[in-house]
Amino acid sequence: MKQFPDEFCNQLHDLMRWRRDVRHFYASKPVESALLETVLEAIRLAPSVGLSEPWRIISVKSDAARQKALNNFENTNADALKGYSGDRAQIYAGLKLSGMQDAPVQLAVFCDDGTEKGAGLGAGTMPETRRYSVVSAIMNFWLAARAQGLGVGWVSIIDPVQMAADLDAPDGWALVAYLCVGWPMETSQTPELETVNWEKRDPLLAEIQER
């Protein structure tokens, strides 16, 4: 039996379309703590293997911690550029791949691989499901943020081991995502990488195989 009206279903699809990876933020426009807490609550609604809830979050606030994170990105990004040549290198060099200099909120999201919560249920044969659970939590947060008008950018061009060390993360915590959060300077339904002809989406049916 259908649980939600058509209008809600259409709005849900619209929310997914407008969930874009944001790199351009209004640096001078803060995110109120009450709003951030509301959006973060969406993480608790995420599924997790064995109900282990392995997500751990470090709010990166100090100038020193943010500078280390930015240095991490810039060094890793310079190395990544060396892996491209020709037109690809030119496009890559022109991409803004981080909003770390402007985002008022920056969150380092980790997976506690050694958590005892959940007693290992479901993670014995596939321990990586704990990290998949963290990714599910991130998507919940991302959609909730977008519904409030906030933008989120996932910075993946970083050294995760160095980031964990710089942030004094406990042993056993593995970095899954570094998120930049704030008010977006612009919004679009089209990914930037598609706009600059880096890549394009494939039809879903092309991804489905039958056995």
Contacts in CASP RR format, 6 or more apart in sequence:
PFRMAT RR
TARGET T0000
AUTHOR 0000-0000-0000
METHOD contacts of the structure
MODEL  1
MKQFPDEFCNQLHDLMRWRRDVRHFYASKPVESALLETVLEAIRLAPSVG
LSEPWRIISVKSDAARQKALNNFENTNADALKGYSGDRAQIYAGLKLSGM
QDAPVQLAVFCDDGTEKGAGLGAGTMPETRRYSVVSAIMNFWLAARAQGL
GVGWVSIIDPVQMAADLDAPDGWALVAYLCVGWPMETSQTPELETVNWEK
RDPLLAEIQER
4 12 0 8 1.000
15 143 0 8 1.000
15 146 0 8 1.000
15 147 0 8 1.000
16 143 0 8 1.000
17 189 0 8 1.000
18 146 0 8 1.000
18 187 0 8 1.000
18 189 0 8 1.000
19 142 0 8 1.000
19 143 0 8 1.000
19 146 0 8 1.000
20 151 0 8 1.000
20 187 0 8 1.000
20 188 0 8 1.000
20 189 0 8 1.000
20 190 0 8 1.000
20 191 0 8 1.000
20 192 0 8 1.000
21 152 0 8 1.000
21 153 0 8 1.000
21 154 0 8 1.000
21 191 0 8 1.000
21 192 0 8 1.000
22 99 0 8 1.000
22 151 0 8 1.000
22 152 0 8 1.000
22 153 0 8 1.000
22 180 0 8 1.000
22 182 0 8 1.000
22 184 0 8 1.000
23 96 0 8 1.000
23 97 0 8 1.000
23 98 0 8 1.000
23 99 0 8 1.000
23 153 0 8 1.000
23 180 0 8 1.000
23 192 0 8 1.000
24 96 0 8 1.000
24 99 0 8 1.000
24 102 0 8 1.000
24 184 0 8 1.000
24 185 0 8 1.000
24 186 0 8 1.000
25 99 0 8 1.000
25 102 0 8 1.000
25 103 0 8 1.000
25 104 0 8 1.000
25 151 0 8 1.000
25 180 0 8 1.000
25 182 0 8 1.000
25 183 0 8 1.000
25 184 0 8 1.000
25 185 0 8 1.000
26 102 0 8 1.000
26 182 0 8 1.000
26 183 0 8 1.000
26 184 0 8 1.000
26 185 0 8 1.000
27 101 0 8 1.000
27 102 0 8 1.000
27 103 0 8 1.000
27 104 0 8 1.000
29 104 0 8 1.000
29 182 0 8 1.000
29 183 0 8 1.000
30 104 0 8 1.000
31 104 0 8 1.000
31 105 0 8 1.000
31 150 0 8 1.000
31 181 0 8 1.000
31 182 0 8 1.000
31 183 0 8 1.000
35 148 0 8 1.000
35 150 0 8 1.000
36 105 0 8 1.000
36 181 0 8 1.000
38 144 0 8 1.000
38 148 0 8 1.000
39 141 0 8 1.000
39 144 0 8 1.000
39 145 0 8 1.000
39 148 0 8 1.000
39 150 0 8 1.000
40 57 0 8 1.000
40 141 0 8 1.000
41 144 0 8 1.000
42 140 0 8 1.000
42 141 0 8 1.000
42 143 0 8 1.000
42 144 0 8 1.000
43 55 0 8 1.000
43 137 0 8 1.000
43 138 0 8 1.000
43 140 0 8 1.000
43 141 0 8 1.000
44 53 0 8 1.000
45 140 0 8 1.000
46 55 0 8 1.000
46 133 0 8 1.000
46 136 0 8 1.000
46 137 0 8 1.000
46 139 0 8 1.000
46 140 0 8 1.000
47 133 0 8 1.000
47 136 0 8 1.000
48 54 0 8 1.000
48 55 0 8 1.000
48 130 0 8 1.000
48 133 0 8 1.000
48 136 0 8 1.000
48 137 0 8 1.000
49 120 0 8 1.000
49 121 0 8 1.000
49 122 0 8 1.000
49 123 0 8 1.000
49 129 0 8 1.000
49 130 0 8 1.000
49 132 0 8 1.000
49 133 0 8 1.000
50 118 0 8 1.000
50 119 0 8 1.000
50 120 0 8 1.000
50 121 0 8 1.000
50 122 0 8 1.000
50 123 0 8 1.000
51 117 0 8 1.000
51 118 0 8 1.000
51 121 0 8 1.000
52 115 0 8 1.000
52 117 0 8 1.000
52 118 0 8 1.000
52 120 0 8 1.000
52 121 0 8 1.000
52 123 0 8 1.000
52 130 0 8 1.000
52 133 0 8 1.000
53 115 0 8 1.000
53 117 0 8 1.000
53 133 0 8 1.000
54 111 0 8 1.000
54 112 0 8 1.000
54 113 0 8 1.000
54 114 0 8 1.000
54 115 0 8 1.000
54 117 0 8 1.000
54 130 0 8 1.000
54 131 0 8 1.000
54 133 0 8 1.000
54 134 0 8 1.000
55 109 0 8 1.000
55 110 0 8 1.000
55 111 0 8 1.000
55 112 0 8 1.000
55 133 0 8 1.000
55 134 0 8 1.000
55 137 0 8 1.000
55 138 0 8 1.000
55 176 0 8 1.000
56 109 0 8 1.000
56 110 0 8 1.000
56 111 0 8 1.000
56 112 0 8 1.000
56 169 0 8 1.000
56 173 0 8 1.000
57 107 0 8 1.000
57 108 0 8 1.000
57 109 0 8 1.000
57 110 0 8 1.000
58 107 0 8 1.000
58 108 0 8 1.000
58 110 0 8 1.000
58 167 0 8 1.000
58 169 0 8 1.000
59 105 0 8 1.000
59 106 0 8 1.000
59 107 0 8 1.000
60 66 0 8 1.000
60 69 0 8 1.000
60 106 0 8 1.000
60 107 0 8 1.000
60 108 0 8 1.000
60 167 0 8 1.000
61 106 0 8 1.000
65 166 0 8 1.000
65 167 0 8 1.000
66 100 0 8 1.000
66 106 0 8 1.000
68 166 0 8 1.000
68 167 0 8 1.000
69 100 0 8 1.000
69 106 0 8 1.000
69 108 0 8 1.000
69 158 0 8 1.000
69 163 0 8 1.000
69 166 0 8 1.000
69 167 0 8 1.000
69 178 0 8 1.000
70 98 0 8 1.000
70 100 0 8 1.000
70 101 0 8 1.000
72 158 0 8 1.000
72 159 0 8 1.000
72 162 0 8 1.000
72 163 0 8 1.000
72 166 0 8 1.000
73 97 0 8 1.000
73 98 0 8 1.000
73 100 0 8 1.000
73 155 0 8 1.000
73 157 0 8 1.000
73 158 0 8 1.000
75 159 0 8 1.000
76 157 0 8 1.000
76 158 0 8 1.000
76 159 0 8 1.000
77 97 0 8 1.000
77 98 0 8 1.000
77 157 0 8 1.000
80 92 0 8 1.000
80 157 0 8 1.000
81 89 0 8 1.000
81 92 0 8 1.000
81 93 0 8 1.000
83 89 0 8 1.000
84 92 0 8 1.000
91 196 0 8 1.000
91 197 0 8 1.000
91 198 0 8 1.000
92 198 0 8 1.000
95 192 0 8 1.000
95 193 0 8 1.000
95 196 0 8 1.000
95 198 0 8 1.000
96 192 0 8 1.000
97 155 0 8 1.000
97 157 0 8 1.000
98 155 0 8 1.000
98 157 0 8 1.000
98 180 0 8 1.000
99 153 0 8 1.000
99 155 0 8 1.000
99 180 0 8 1.000
100 106 0 8 1.000
100 155 0 8 1.000
100 178 0 8 1.000
100 180 0 8 1.000
102 180 0 8 1.000
103 153 0 8 1.000
103 180 0 8 1.000
103 181 0 8 1.000
103 182 0 8 1.000
104 181 0 8 1.000
104 182 0 8 1.000
105 180 0 8 1.000
105 181 0 8 1.000
105 182 0 8 1.000
106 178 0 8 1.000
106 179 0 8 1.000
106 180 0 8 1.000
106 181 0 8 1.000
107 178 0 8 1.000
107 179 0 8 1.000
107 181 0 8 1.000
108 163 0 8 1.000
108 167 0 8 1.000
108 169 0 8 1.000
108 175 0 8 1.000
108 177 0 8 1.000
108 178 0 8 1.000
108 179 0 8 1.000
109 134 0 8 1.000
109 137 0 8 1.000
109 138 0 8 1.000
109 175 0 8 1.000
109 176 0 8 1.000
109 177 0 8 1.000
109 178 0 8 1.000
109 179 0 8 1.000
110 134 0 8 1.000
110 164 0 8 1.000
110 169 0 8 1.000
110 173 0 8 1.000
110 174 0 8 1.000
110 175 0 8 1.000
110 176 0 8 1.000
111 130 0 8 1.000
111 131 0 8 1.000
111 133 0 8 1.000
111 134 0 8 1.000
111 173 0 8 1.000
111 174 0 8 1.000
111 176 0 8 1.000
112 130 0 8 1.000
112 170 0 8 1.000
112 172 0 8 1.000
112 173 0 8 1.000
113 127 0 8 1.000
113 130 0 8 1.000
113 131 0 8 1.000
113 172 0 8 1.000
113 173 0 8 1.000
113 174 0 8 1.000
114 172 0 8 1.000
115 130 0 8 1.000
122 129 0 8 1.000
123 129 0 8 1.000
123 130 0 8 1.000
131 174 0 8 1.000
131 176 0 8 1.000
134 176 0 8 1.000
134 177 0 8 1.000
135 176 0 8 1.000
135 177 0 8 1.000
138 154 0 8 1.000
138 176 0 8 1.000
138 177 0 8 1.000
138 179 0 8 1.000
141 152 0 8 1.000
141 179 0 8 1.000
142 152 0 8 1.000
145 151 0 8 1.000
145 152 0 8 1.000
145 181 0 8 1.000
146 152 0 8 1.000
149 183 0 8 1.000
149 184 0 8 1.000
150 181 0 8 1.000
150 182 0 8 1.000
150 183 0 8 1.000
150 184 0 8 1.000
151 181 0 8 1.000
151 182 0 8 1.000
151 183 0 8 1.000
151 184 0 8 1.000
152 179 0 8 1.000
152 180 0 8 1.000
152 181 0 8 1.000
152 182 0 8 1.000
153 179 0 8 1.000
153 180 0 8 1.000
153 181 0 8 1.000
154 177 0 8 1.000
154 178 0 8 1.000
154 179 0 8 1.000
155 177 0 8 1.000
155 178 0 8 1.000
155 179 0 8 1.000
155 180 0 8 1.000
156 177 0 8 1.000
156 178 0 8 1.000
158 175 0 8 1.000
158 178 0 8 1.000
160 174 0 8 1.000
160 175 0 8 1.000
161 175 0 8 1.000
163 169 0 8 1.000
163 175 0 8 1.000
163 178 0 8 1.000
164 173 0 8 1.000
164 174 0 8 1.000
164 175 0 8 1.000
169 175 0 8 1.000
188 195 0 8 1.000
191 201 0 8 1.000
193 199 0 8 1.000
194 200 0 8 1.000
194 201 0 8 1.000
END
